[in-house]
């Protein structure tokens, strides 16, 4: 599956701090739970990538 492949899958995303000083992205869907922990600097980098992707997505003209 690539970034442009669409799937009909429902999932929930939770983002928050852990009690160990990490930032957790927690993805939960049918039959799957994916906890991903990042140190705060990594989380900042991810946030910047998400913002850059949002800017790029706004520039895409949908046919």
Predicted model as a PDB file, atoms N, CA, C, CB and O in Angstrom, pLDDT in the B-factor column:
MODEL        1                                                                  
ATOM      1  N   UNK A   1       0.854  -1.176   0.000  1.00 72.00           N  
ATOM      2  CA  UNK A   1       0.000   0.000   0.000  1.00 72.00           C  
ATOM      3  C   UNK A   1       0.895   1.232   0.000  1.00 72.00           C  
ATOM      4  CB  UNK A   1      -0.969   0.002   1.226  1.00 72.00           C  
ATOM      5  O   UNK A   1       1.822   1.332   0.803  1.00 72.00           O  
ATOM      6  N   UNK A   2       0.622   2.149  -0.882  1.00 85.00           N  
ATOM      7  CA  UNK A   2       1.386   3.387  -0.966  1.00 85.00           C  
ATOM      8  C   UNK A   2       0.611   4.560  -0.414  1.00 85.00           C  
ATOM      9  CB  UNK A   2       1.784   3.663  -2.394  1.00 85.00           C  
ATOM     10  O   UNK A   2      -0.536   4.421   0.012  1.00 85.00           O  
ATOM     11  N   UNK A   3       1.239   5.700  -0.424  1.00 80.00           N  
ATOM     12  CA  UNK A   3       0.639   6.906   0.145  1.00 80.00           C  
ATOM     13  C   UNK A   3      -0.630   7.317  -0.611  1.00 80.00           C  
ATOM     14  CB  UNK A   3       1.651   8.054   0.129  1.00 80.00           C  
ATOM     15  O   UNK A   3      -1.520   7.939  -0.032  1.00 80.00           O  
ATOM     16  N   UNK A   4      -0.715   6.974  -1.888  1.00 84.00           N  
ATOM     17  CA  UNK A   4      -1.878   7.374  -2.684  1.00 84.00           C  
ATOM     18  C   UNK A   4      -2.925   6.284  -2.852  1.00 84.00           C  
ATOM     19  CB  UNK A   4      -1.428   7.820  -4.028  1.00 84.00           C  
ATOM     20  O   UNK A   4      -3.931   6.496  -3.529  1.00 84.00           O  
ATOM     21  N   UNK A   5      -2.703   5.118  -2.246  1.00 85.00           N  
ATOM     22  CA  UNK A   5      -3.684   4.041  -2.325  1.00 85.00           C  
ATOM     23  C   UNK A   5      -4.764   4.241  -1.264  1.00 85.00           C  
ATOM     24  CB  UNK A   5      -3.001   2.664  -2.152  1.00 85.00           C  
ATOM     25  O   UNK A   5      -4.475   4.346  -0.072  1.00 85.00           O  
ATOM     26  N   UNK A   6      -6.010   4.289  -1.722  1.00 85.00           N  
ATOM     27  CA  UNK A   6      -7.115   4.468  -0.785  1.00 85.00           C  
ATOM     28  C   UNK A   6      -7.582   3.118  -0.267  1.00 85.00           C  
ATOM     29  CB  UNK A   6      -8.282   5.220  -1.450  1.00 85.00           C  
ATOM     30  O   UNK A   6      -7.576   2.121  -0.988  1.00 85.00           O  
ATOM     31  N   UNK A   7      -7.984   3.105   0.991  1.00 83.00           N  
ATOM     32  CA  UNK A   7      -8.529   1.903   1.627  1.00 83.00           C  
ATOM     33  C   UNK A   7      -9.755   2.301   2.421  1.00 83.00           C  
ATOM     34  CB  UNK A   7      -7.472   1.205   2.544  1.00 83.00           C  
ATOM     35  O   UNK A   7      -9.847   3.423   2.920  1.00 83.00           O  
ATOM     36  N   UNK A   8     -10.680   1.393   2.535  1.00 85.00           N  
ATOM     37  CA  UNK A   8     -11.880   1.645   3.324  1.00 85.00           C  
ATOM     38  C   UNK A   8     -11.675   1.021   4.705  1.00 85.00           C  
ATOM     39  CB  UNK A   8     -13.163   1.065   2.619  1.00 85.00           C  
ATOM     40  O   UNK A   8     -12.294   0.012   5.042  1.00 85.00           O  
ATOM     41  N   UNK A   9     -10.799   1.635   5.492  1.00 86.00           N  
ATOM     42  CA  UNK A   9     -10.466   1.148   6.821  1.00 86.00           C  
ATOM     43  C   UNK A   9     -10.725   2.273   7.808  1.00 86.00           C  
ATOM     44  CB  UNK A   9      -8.985   0.655   6.897  1.00 86.00           C  
ATOM     45  O   UNK A   9     -10.311   3.411   7.589  1.00 86.00           O  
ATOM     46  N   UNK A  10     -11.405   1.950   8.886  1.00 92.00           N  
ATOM     47  CA  UNK A  10     -11.630   2.938   9.931  1.00 92.00           C  
ATOM     48  C   UNK A  10     -10.619   2.728  11.038  1.00 92.00           C  
ATOM     49  CB  UNK A  10     -13.069   2.853  10.481  1.00 92.00           C  
ATOM     50  O   UNK A  10     -10.319   1.597  11.418  1.00 92.00           O  
ATOM     51  N   UNK A  11     -10.092   3.842  11.555  1.00 95.00           N  
ATOM     52  CA  UNK A  11      -9.145   3.772  12.658  1.00 95.00           C  
ATOM     53  C   UNK A  11      -9.263   5.051  13.478  1.00 95.00           C  
ATOM     54  CB  UNK A  11      -7.687   3.570  12.141  1.00 95.00           C  
ATOM     55  O   UNK A  11      -9.698   6.090  12.981  1.00 95.00           O  
ATOM     56  N   UNK A  12      -8.875   4.953  14.719  1.00 97.00           N  
ATOM     57  CA  UNK A  12      -8.835   6.112  15.603  1.00 97.00           C  
ATOM     58  C   UNK A  12      -7.379   6.467  15.863  1.00 97.00           C  
ATOM     59  CB  UNK A  12      -9.594   5.835  16.939  1.00 97.00           C  
ATOM     60  O   UNK A  12      -6.525   5.588  15.983  1.00 97.00           O  
ATOM     61  N   UNK A  13      -7.104   7.764  15.950  1.00 97.00           N  
ATOM     62  CA  UNK A  13      -5.758   8.246  16.242  1.00 97.00           C  
ATOM     63  C   UNK A  13      -5.825   9.083  17.503  1.00 97.00           C  
ATOM     64  CB  UNK A  13      -5.170   9.067  15.050  1.00 97.00           C  
ATOM     65  O   UNK A  13      -6.617  10.020  17.601  1.00 97.00           O  
ATOM     66  N   UNK A  14      -4.990   8.737  18.464  1.00 98.00           N  
ATOM     67  CA  UNK A  14      -4.852   9.527  19.688  1.00 98.00           C  
ATOM     68  C   UNK A  14      -3.408   9.994  19.776  1.00 98.00           C  
ATOM     69  CB  UNK A  14      -5.263   8.701  20.963  1.00 98.00           C  
ATOM     70  O   UNK A  14      -2.488   9.250  19.437  1.00 98.00           O  
ATOM     71  N   UNK A  15      -3.209  11.224  20.229  1.00 98.00           N  
ATOM     72  CA  UNK A  15      -1.872  11.786  20.372  1.00 98.00           C  
ATOM     73  C   UNK A  15      -1.779  12.413  21.753  1.00 98.00           C  
ATOM     74  CB  UNK A  15      -1.563  12.834  19.247  1.00 98.00           C  
ATOM     75  O   UNK A  15      -2.657  13.173  22.162  1.00 98.00           O  
ATOM     76  N   UNK A  16      -0.708  12.089  22.467  1.00 98.00           N  
ATOM     77  CA  UNK A  16      -0.556  12.688  23.791  1.00 98.00           C  
ATOM     78  C   UNK A  16       0.770  12.311  24.424  1.00 98.00           C  
ATOM     79  CB  UNK A  16      -1.698  12.264  24.696  1.00 98.00           C  
ATOM     80  O   UNK A  16       1.505  11.474  23.900  1.00 98.00           O  
ATOM     81  N   UNK A  17       1.073  12.936  25.559  1.00 98.00           N  
ATOM     82  CA  UNK A  17       2.316  12.636  26.263  1.00 98.00           C  
ATOM     83  C   UNK A  17       2.175  11.372  27.098  1.00 98.00           C  
ATOM     84  CB  UNK A  17       2.725  13.812  27.150  1.00 98.00           C  
ATOM     85  O   UNK A  17       1.093  11.050  27.588  1.00 98.00           O  
ATOM     86  N   UNK A  18       3.291  10.662  27.252  1.00 98.00           N  
ATOM     87  CA  UNK A  18       3.300   9.492  28.129  1.00 98.00           C  
ATOM     88  C   UNK A  18       3.882   9.898  29.476  1.00 98.00           C  
ATOM     89  CB  UNK A  18       4.115   8.317  27.499  1.00 98.00           C  
ATOM     90  O   UNK A  18       4.418  10.997  29.624  1.00 98.00           O  
ATOM     91  N   UNK A  19       3.775   9.017  30.442  1.00 98.00           N  
ATOM     92  CA  UNK A  19       4.341   9.308  31.757  1.00 98.00           C  
ATOM     93  C   UNK A  19       5.862   9.092  31.790  1.00 98.00           C  
ATOM     94  CB  UNK A  19       3.669   8.436  32.815  1.00 98.00           C  
ATOM     95  O   UNK A  19       6.494   9.212  32.839  1.00 98.00           O  
ATOM     96  N   UNK A  20       6.439   8.768  30.611  1.00 98.00           N  
ATOM     97  CA  UNK A  20       7.894   8.619  30.494  1.00 98.00           C  
ATOM     98  C   UNK A  20       8.515   9.757  29.689  1.00 98.00           C  
ATOM     99  CB  UNK A  20       8.236   7.278  29.843  1.00 98.00           C  
ATOM    100  O   UNK A  20       9.671   9.665  29.276  1.00 98.00           O  
ATOM    101  N   UNK A  21       7.752  10.833  29.463  1.00 98.00           N  
ATOM    102  CA  UNK A  21       8.279  11.992  28.750  1.00 98.00           C  
ATOM    103  C   UNK A  21       8.362  11.827  27.248  1.00 98.00           C  
ATOM    104  CB  UNK A  21       9.617  12.313  29.264  1.00 98.00           C  
ATOM    105  O   UNK A  21       9.111  12.541  26.581  1.00 98.00           O  
ATOM    106  N   UNK A  22       7.604  10.898  26.716  1.00 98.00           N  
ATOM    107  CA  UNK A  22       7.569  10.678  25.274  1.00 98.00           C  
ATOM    108  C   UNK A  22       6.237  11.193  24.727  1.00 98.00           C  
ATOM    109  CB  UNK A  22       7.766   9.166  24.933  1.00 98.00           C  
ATOM    110  O   UNK A  22       5.294  11.445  25.477  1.00 98.00           O  
ATOM    111  N   UNK A  23       6.186  11.341  23.422  1.00 98.00           N  
ATOM    112  CA  UNK A  23       4.932  11.682  22.748  1.00 98.00           C  
ATOM    113  C   UNK A  23       4.463  10.415  22.053  1.00 98.00           C  
ATOM    114  CB  UNK A  23       5.109  12.885  21.722  1.00 98.00           C  
ATOM    115  O   UNK A  23       5.208   9.813  21.280  1.00 98.00           O  
ATOM    116  N   UNK A  24       3.236  10.014  22.324  1.00 98.00           N  
ATOM    117  CA  UNK A  24       2.706   8.783  21.742  1.00 98.00           C  
ATOM    118  C   UNK A  24       1.646   9.095  20.696  1.00 98.00           C  
ATOM    119  CB  UNK A  24       2.122   7.879  22.834  1.00 98.00           C  
ATOM    120  O   UNK A  24       0.717   9.867  20.932  1.00 98.00           O  
ATOM    121  N   UNK A  25       1.811   8.474  19.534  1.00 98.00           N  
ATOM    122  CA  UNK A  25       0.758   8.393  18.533  1.00 98.00           C  
ATOM    123  C   UNK A  25       0.212   6.989  18.660  1.00 98.00           C  
ATOM    124  CB  UNK A  25       1.280   8.709  17.060  1.00 98.00           C  
ATOM    125  O   UNK A  25       0.951   6.014  18.525  1.00 98.00           O  
ATOM    126  N   UNK A  26      -1.066   6.885  18.917  1.00 98.00           N  
ATOM    127  CA  UNK A  26      -1.698   5.590  19.156  1.00 98.00           C  
ATOM    128  C   UNK A  26      -2.791   5.405  18.113  1.00 98.00           C  
ATOM    129  CB  UNK A  26      -2.279   5.491  20.613  1.00 98.00           C  
ATOM    130  O   UNK A  26      -3.770   6.151  18.082  1.00 98.00           O  
ATOM    131  N   UNK A  27      -2.611   4.401  17.260  1.00 97.00           N  
ATOM    132  CA  UNK A  27      -3.577   4.086  16.216  1.00 97.00           C  
ATOM    133  C   UNK A  27      -4.294   2.808  16.602  1.00 97.00           C  
ATOM    134  CB  UNK A  27      -2.889   3.943  14.827  1.00 97.00           C  
ATOM    135  O   UNK A  27      -3.666   1.798  16.920  1.00 97.00           O  
ATOM    136  N   UNK A  28      -5.615   2.862  16.572  1.00 97.00           N  
ATOM    137  CA  UNK A  28      -6.427   1.699  16.923  1.00 97.00           C  
ATOM    138  C   UNK A  28      -7.472   1.480  15.840  1.00 97.00           C  
ATOM    139  CB  UNK A  28      -7.102   1.883  18.314  1.00 97.00           C  
ATOM    140  O   UNK A  28      -8.211   2.394  15.474  1.00 97.00           O  
ATOM    141  N   UNK A  29      -7.519   0.268  15.340  1.00 95.00           N  
ATOM    142  CA  UNK A  29      -8.508  -0.108  14.349  1.00 95.00           C  
ATOM    143  C   UNK A  29      -9.016  -1.502  14.668  1.00 95.00           C  
ATOM    144  CB  UNK A  29      -7.921  -0.045  12.921  1.00 95.00           C  
ATOM    145  O   UNK A  29      -8.665  -2.079  15.697  1.00 95.00           O  
ATOM    146  N   UNK A  30      -9.832  -2.034  13.793  1.00 94.00           N  
ATOM    147  CA  UNK A  30     -10.384  -3.363  14.009  1.00 94.00           C  
ATOM    148  C   UNK A  30      -9.262  -4.386  14.063  1.00 94.00           C  
ATOM    149  CB  UNK A  30     -11.391  -3.723  12.904  1.00 94.00           C  
ATOM    150  O   UNK A  30      -8.594  -4.642  13.061  1.00 94.00           O  
ATOM    151  N   UNK A  31      -9.063  -4.965  15.227  1.00 94.00           N  
ATOM    152  CA  UNK A  31      -8.070  -6.009  15.402  1.00 94.00           C  
ATOM    153  C   UNK A  31      -6.625  -5.550  15.460  1.00 94.00           C  
ATOM    154  CB  UNK A  31      -8.206  -6.964  14.327  1.00 94.00           C  
ATOM    155  O   UNK A  31      -5.718  -6.377  15.377  1.00 94.00           O  
ATOM    156  N   UNK A  32      -6.386  -4.237  15.601  1.00 95.00           N  
ATOM    157  CA  UNK A  32      -5.007  -3.765  15.632  1.00 95.00           C  
ATOM    158  C   UNK A  32      -4.857  -2.556  16.549  1.00 95.00           C  
ATOM    159  CB  UNK A  32      -4.535  -3.416  14.222  1.00 95.00           C  
ATOM    160  O   UNK A  32      -5.719  -1.679  16.594  1.00 95.00           O  
ATOM    161  N   UNK A  33      -3.761  -2.529  17.268  1.00 98.00           N  
ATOM    162  CA  UNK A  33      -3.394  -1.380  18.096  1.00 98.00           C  
ATOM    163  C   UNK A  33      -1.922  -1.094  17.829  1.00 98.00           C  
ATOM    164  CB  UNK A  33      -3.664  -1.650  19.634  1.00 98.00           C  
ATOM    165  O   UNK A  33      -1.084  -1.987  17.947  1.00 98.00           O  
ATOM    166  N   UNK A  34      -1.602   0.156  17.468  1.00 98.00           N  
ATOM    167  CA  UNK A  34      -0.226   0.514  17.170  1.00 98.00           C  
ATOM    168  C   UNK A  34       0.179   1.720  18.012  1.00 98.00           C  
ATOM    169  CB  UNK A  34      -0.049   0.810  15.663  1.00 98.00           C  
ATOM    170  O   UNK A  34      -0.193   2.847  17.688  1.00 98.00           O  
ATOM    171  N   UNK A  35       0.933   1.501  19.085  1.00 98.00           N  
ATOM    172  CA  UNK A  35       1.473   2.621  19.850  1.00 98.00           C  
ATOM    173  C   UNK A  35       2.850   2.988  19.287  1.00 98.00           C  
ATOM    174  CB  UNK A  35       1.566   2.268  21.372  1.00 98.00           C  
ATOM    175  O   UNK A  35       3.714   2.123  19.140  1.00 98.00           O  
ATOM    176  N   UNK A  36       3.050   4.271  18.974  1.00 98.00           N  
ATOM    177  CA  UNK A  36       4.332   4.742  18.465  1.00 98.00           C  
ATOM    178  C   UNK A  36       4.807   5.868  19.371  1.00 98.00           C  
ATOM    179  CB  UNK A  36       4.221   5.217  16.976  1.00 98.00           C  
ATOM    180  O   UNK A  36       4.146   6.900  19.484  1.00 98.00           O  
ATOM    181  N   UNK A  37       5.954   5.669  20.015  1.00 98.00           N  
ATOM    182  CA  UNK A  37       6.499   6.654  20.942  1.00 98.00           C  
ATOM    183  C   UNK A  37       7.676   7.388  20.308  1.00 98.00           C  
ATOM    184  CB  UNK A  37       6.933   5.980  22.255  1.00 98.00           C  
ATOM    185  O   UNK A  37       8.521   6.786  19.645  1.00 98.00           O  
ATOM    186  N   UNK A  38       7.711   8.707  20.527  1.00 98.00           N  
ATOM    187  CA  UNK A  38       8.759   9.558  19.982  1.00 98.00           C  
ATOM    188  C   UNK A  38       9.240  10.496  21.073  1.00 98.00           C  
ATOM    189  CB  UNK A  38       8.255  10.353  18.748  1.00 98.00           C  
ATOM    190  O   UNK A  38       8.458  10.934  21.918  1.00 98.00           O  
ATOM    191  N   UNK A  39      10.541  10.806  21.050  1.00 98.00           N  
ATOM    192  CA  UNK A  39      10.996  11.818  21.993  1.00 98.00           C  
ATOM    193  C   UNK A  39      10.470  13.172  21.504  1.00 98.00           C  
ATOM    194  CB  UNK A  39      12.570  11.821  22.126  1.00 98.00           C  
ATOM    195  O   UNK A  39      10.110  13.298  20.333  1.00 98.00           O  
ATOM    196  N   UNK A  40      10.420  14.174  22.365  1.00 98.00           N  
ATOM    197  CA  UNK A  40       9.817  15.460  21.983  1.00 98.00           C  
ATOM    198  C   UNK A  40      10.432  16.089  20.731  1.00 98.00           C  
ATOM    199  CB  UNK A  40       9.940  16.427  23.125  1.00 98.00           C  
ATOM    200  O   UNK A  40       9.711  16.698  19.941  1.00 98.00           O  
ATOM    201  N   UNK A  41      11.742  15.958  20.532  1.00 98.00           N  
ATOM    202  CA  UNK A  41      12.355  16.531  19.333  1.00 98.00           C  
ATOM    203  C   UNK A  41      11.875  15.817  18.070  1.00 98.00           C  
ATOM    204  CB  UNK A  41      13.883  16.456  19.430  1.00 98.00           C  
ATOM    205  O   UNK A  41      11.610  16.459  17.053  1.00 98.00           O  
ATOM    206  N   UNK A  42      11.766  14.495  18.135  1.00 98.00           N  
ATOM    207  CA  UNK A  42      11.228  13.741  16.994  1.00 98.00           C  
ATOM    208  C   UNK A  42       9.782  14.146  16.730  1.00 98.00           C  
ATOM    209  CB  UNK A  42      11.318  12.215  17.251  1.00 98.00           C  
ATOM    210  O   UNK A  42       9.376  14.289  15.577  1.00 98.00           O  
ATOM    211  N   UNK A  43       9.016  14.329  17.783  1.00 98.00           N  
ATOM    212  CA  UNK A  43       7.611  14.732  17.633  1.00 98.00           C  
ATOM    213  C   UNK A  43       7.512  16.099  16.962  1.00 98.00           C  
ATOM    214  CB  UNK A  43       6.906  14.763  19.005  1.00 98.00           C  
ATOM    215  O   UNK A  43       6.630  16.326  16.133  1.00 98.00           O  
ATOM    216  N   UNK A  44       8.420  17.010  17.323  1.00 98.00           N  
ATOM    217  CA  UNK A  44       8.448  18.322  16.656  1.00 98.00           C  
ATOM    218  C   UNK A  44       8.720  18.157  15.165  1.00 98.00           C  
ATOM    219  CB  UNK A  44       9.521  19.240  17.295  1.00 98.00           C  
ATOM    220  O   UNK A  44       8.078  18.806  14.340  1.00 98.00           O  
ATOM    221  N   UNK A  45       9.675  17.287  14.817  1.00 98.00           N  
ATOM    222  CA  UNK A  45       9.988  17.041  13.408  1.00 98.00           C  
ATOM    223  C   UNK A  45       8.782  16.470  12.671  1.00 98.00           C  
ATOM    224  CB  UNK A  45      11.181  16.084  13.282  1.00 98.00           C  
ATOM    225  O   UNK A  45       8.495  16.867  11.542  1.00 98.00           O  
ATOM    226  N   UNK A  46       8.078  15.543  13.307  1.00 98.00           N  
ATOM    227  CA  UNK A  46       6.887  14.954  12.694  1.00 98.00           C  
ATOM    228  C   UNK A  46       5.812  16.013  12.496  1.00 98.00           C  
ATOM    229  CB  UNK A  46       6.345  13.801  13.557  1.00 98.00           C  
ATOM    230  O   UNK A  46       5.155  16.050  11.456  1.00 98.00           O  
ATOM    231  N   UNK A  47       5.635  16.868  13.488  1.00 98.00           N  
ATOM    232  CA  UNK A  47       4.638  17.938  13.380  1.00 98.00           C  
ATOM    233  C   UNK A  47       4.976  18.865  12.203  1.00 98.00           C  
ATOM    234  CB  UNK A  47       4.564  18.750  14.704  1.00 98.00           C  
ATOM    235  O   UNK A  47       4.079  19.297  11.479  1.00 98.00           O  
ATOM    236  N   UNK A  48       6.249  19.167  12.014  1.00 98.00           N  
ATOM    237  CA  UNK A  48       6.657  20.010  10.884  1.00 98.00           C  
ATOM    238  C   UNK A  48       6.370  19.312   9.556  1.00 98.00           C  
ATOM    239  CB  UNK A  48       8.154  20.362  10.986  1.00 98.00           C  
ATOM    240  O   UNK A  48       5.936  19.954   8.599  1.00 98.00           O  
ATOM    241  N   UNK A  49       6.611  18.003   9.492  1.00 98.00           N  
ATOM    242  CA  UNK A  49       6.318  17.252   8.275  1.00 98.00           C  
ATOM    243  C   UNK A  49       4.826  17.239   7.977  1.00 98.00           C  
ATOM    244  CB  UNK A  49       6.837  15.825   8.395  1.00 98.00           C  
ATOM    245  O   UNK A  49       4.424  17.349   6.819  1.00 98.00           O  
ATOM    246  N   UNK A  50       4.006  17.106   9.006  1.00 97.00           N  
ATOM    247  CA  UNK A  50       2.550  17.128   8.818  1.00 97.00           C  
ATOM    248  C   UNK A  50       2.109  18.487   8.305  1.00 97.00           C  
ATOM    249  CB  UNK A  50       1.819  16.792  10.136  1.00 97.00           C  
ATOM    250  O   UNK A  50       1.280  18.565   7.398  1.00 97.00           O  
ATOM    251  N   UNK A  51       2.648  19.559   8.871  1.00 98.00           N  
ATOM    252  CA  UNK A  51       2.294  20.908   8.405  1.00 98.00           C  
ATOM    253  C   UNK A  51       2.710  21.108   6.950  1.00 98.00           C  
ATOM    254  CB  UNK A  51       2.958  21.978   9.296  1.00 98.00           C  
ATOM    255  O   UNK A  51       1.948  21.663   6.158  1.00 98.00           O  
ATOM    256  N   UNK A  52       3.922  20.656   6.592  1.00 98.00           N  
ATOM    257  CA  UNK A  52       4.393  20.786   5.212  1.00 98.00           C  
ATOM    258  C   UNK A  52       3.507  19.989   4.253  1.00 98.00           C  
ATOM    259  CB  UNK A  52       5.853  20.316   5.099  1.00 98.00           C  
ATOM    260  O   UNK A  52       3.216  20.444   3.147  1.00 98.00           O  
ATOM    261  N   UNK A  53       3.082  18.801   4.681  1.00 96.00           N  
ATOM    262  CA  UNK A  53       2.200  17.987   3.846  1.00 96.00           C  
ATOM    263  C   UNK A  53       0.843  18.649   3.670  1.00 96.00           C  
ATOM    264  CB  UNK A  53       2.028  16.597   4.450  1.00 96.00           C  
ATOM    265  O   UNK A  53       0.254  18.575   2.591  1.00 96.00           O  
ATOM    266  N   UNK A  54       0.339  19.297   4.722  1.00 95.00           N  
ATOM    267  CA  UNK A  54      -0.948  19.995   4.626  1.00 95.00           C  
ATOM    268  C   UNK A  54      -0.851  21.155   3.636  1.00 95.00           C  
ATOM    269  CB  UNK A  54      -1.395  20.511   6.017  1.00 95.00           C  
ATOM    270  O   UNK A  54      -1.769  21.388   2.850  1.00 95.00           O  
ATOM    271  N   UNK A  55       0.252  21.870   3.679  1.00 95.00           N  
ATOM    272  CA  UNK A  55       0.457  22.979   2.737  1.00 95.00           C  
ATOM    273  C   UNK A  55       0.516  22.443   1.309  1.00 95.00           C  
ATOM    274  CB  UNK A  55       1.758  23.761   3.075  1.00 95.00           C  
ATOM    275  O   UNK A  55      -0.109  23.004   0.409  1.00 95.00           O  
ATOM    276  N   UNK A  56       1.265  21.358   1.099  1.00 95.00           N  
ATOM    277  CA  UNK A  56       1.373  20.769  -0.218  1.00 95.00           C  
ATOM    278  C   UNK A  56       0.028  20.222  -0.707  1.00 95.00           C  
ATOM    279  CB  UNK A  56       2.413  19.667  -0.204  1.00 95.00           C  
ATOM    280  O   UNK A  56      -0.298  20.338  -1.889  1.00 95.00           O  
ATOM    281  N   UNK A  57      -0.743  19.632   0.196  1.00 94.00           N  
ATOM    282  CA  UNK A  57      -2.045  19.087  -0.191  1.00 94.00           C  
ATOM    283  C   UNK A  57      -3.005  20.185  -0.620  1.00 94.00           C  
ATOM    284  CB  UNK A  57      -2.649  18.292   0.960  1.00 94.00           C  
ATOM    285  O   UNK A  57      -3.821  19.981  -1.519  1.00 94.00           O  
ATOM    286  N   UNK A  58      -2.914  21.346   0.016  1.00 93.00           N  
ATOM    287  CA  UNK A  58      -3.781  22.471  -0.387  1.00 93.00           C  
ATOM    288  C   UNK A  58      -3.446  22.951  -1.787  1.00 93.00           C  
ATOM    289  CB  UNK A  58      -3.650  23.636   0.604  1.00 93.00           C  
ATOM    290  O   UNK A  58      -4.305  23.503  -2.474  1.00 93.00           O  
ATOM    291  N   UNK A  59      -2.208  22.748  -2.220  1.00 94.00           N  
ATOM    292  CA  UNK A  59      -1.786  23.212  -3.535  1.00 94.00           C  
ATOM    293  C   UNK A  59      -2.184  22.251  -4.649  1.00 94.00           C  
ATOM    294  CB  UNK A  59      -0.293  23.416  -3.551  1.00 94.00           C  
ATOM    295  O   UNK A  59      -2.104  22.612  -5.823  1.00 94.00           O  
ATOM    296  N   UNK A  60      -2.612  21.040  -4.309  1.00 93.00           N  
ATOM    297  CA  UNK A  60      -3.002  20.049  -5.309  1.00 93.00           C  
ATOM    298  C   UNK A  60      -4.377  20.394  -5.847  1.00 93.00           C  
ATOM    299  CB  UNK A  60      -2.991  18.620  -4.712  1.00 93.00           C  
ATOM    300  O   UNK A  60      -5.315  20.634  -5.087  1.00 93.00           O  
ATOM    301  N   UNK A  61      -4.483  20.414  -7.154  1.00 78.00           N  
ATOM    302  CA  UNK A  61      -5.778  20.665  -7.783  1.00 78.00           C  
ATOM    303  C   UNK A  61      -6.464  19.325  -8.005  1.00 78.00           C  
ATOM    304  CB  UNK A  61      -5.620  21.447  -9.132  1.00 78.00           C  
ATOM    305  O   UNK A  61      -5.945  18.475  -8.728  1.00 78.00           O  
ATOM    306  N   UNK A  62      -7.596  19.135  -7.405  1.00 77.00           N  
ATOM    307  CA  UNK A  62      -8.354  17.890  -7.547  1.00 77.00           C  
ATOM    308  C   UNK A  62      -9.122  17.947  -8.854  1.00 77.00           C  
ATOM    309  CB  UNK A  62      -9.324  17.666  -6.338  1.00 77.00           C  
ATOM    310  O   UNK A  62      -9.784  18.936  -9.165  1.00 77.00           O  
ATOM    311  N   UNK A  63      -9.019  16.872  -9.607  1.00 67.00           N  
ATOM    312  CA  UNK A  63      -9.716  16.831 -10.910  1.00 67.00           C  
ATOM    313  C   UNK A  63     -11.158  16.524 -10.769  1.00 67.00           C  
ATOM    314  CB  UNK A  63      -9.095  15.821 -11.819  1.00 67.00           C  
ATOM    315  O   UNK A  63     -11.876  16.455 -11.766  1.00 67.00           O  
TER     316      UNK A  63                                                      
ENDMDL                                                                          
END                                                                             
